[in-house]
Amino acid sequence: MMRHRERYLPDYLVRVLEGERIMPEPGRPTYFEIHGVPYRGELVESEGRRRVRVYPERG
């Protein structure tokens, strides 16, 4: 079984989530697909920066 590690979305994809109104909120992940692969996104705020950590979901 292949394990995927957590990753952070690049800024341009974060802007896409914001534009689609599916940006995660603290404690409220969102679910979306990238190239047909399902992901769960969680908002991480640290040092004044907002980032989205993504985890592959099992389809």
WOMOMO-V436177 format. One record per residue. RES is the residue in one small letter. PHI is phi in whole degrees, -180 to 180 (* if undefined). Layout:
BEGIN
res: (RES;RES)
phi: (PHI;PHI)
END
This chain:
BEGIN
res: (m;m;r;h;r;e;r;y;l;p;d;y;l;v;r;v;l;e;g;e;r;i;m;p;e;p;g;r;p;t;y;f;e;i;h;g;v;p;y;r;g;e;l;v;e;s;e;g;r;r;r;v;r;v;y;p;e;r;g)
phi: (*;-86;-102;-101;-94;-68;-141;-109;-71;-69;-54;-65;-76;-62;-63;-64;-60;-63;-64;-86;61;-124;-68;-65;-118;-54;78;-132;-69;-121;-124;-157;-118;-125;52;81;-100;-75;-134;-109;-112;-126;-79;-123;-114;-153;52;76;-114;-106;-131;-113;-89;-119;-130;-64;-106;-77;-78)
END
